[in-house]
Amino acid sequence: FQECSSRVAPWGWPLGPTPLDPHEPERPFFEGHFLRMLFDRMSRILEQPYSLNLQVTSVLSRLALFPHPLIHEYLLDPYINLAPGCRSLFSVLVRVIGDLMQRIQRVPQFSGKLLLVRKQLMGQVPGEQ
């Protein structure tokens, strides 16, 4: 975090969110192509390869390190008010968790299988080749 903060310090970012101008017309929110792609990838985390999921979560975690109040608010505040149809990282993860909970019900002996995969990922049990 300190390295990221020192790199962006010359950019003069605000320390807190700036209030909206009441005289400016309200425009529909668009998260941008980059965040849209990251949120789309996060929403498909259960179907994607593990290596891709690591890359997506790495990019999101690095983005969350940027000391910009709007980035922090949008990515990390679960209570942010969004217009209907807009997504936040929290809303994407809530949907993934809901999907995961439904899938768990259809997997026999889920707890044992989960424990085995955890051990494989930690290198404690040889994985299937």
CORTAUR-V881451 format. One record per pair of residues at least 6 apart in sequence whose C-alpha atoms are under 6 Angstrom apart, sorted by the first residue. I is the first residue (numbers start at 1). GAP is how many residues later the second one is. Records with the same first field share a line. If there is no record, write none. Layout:
# CORTAUR-V881451
I=GAP / GAP
This chain:
# CORTAUR-V881451
1=64
16=53
17=52
43=49
75=14
78=12
119=6
120=7
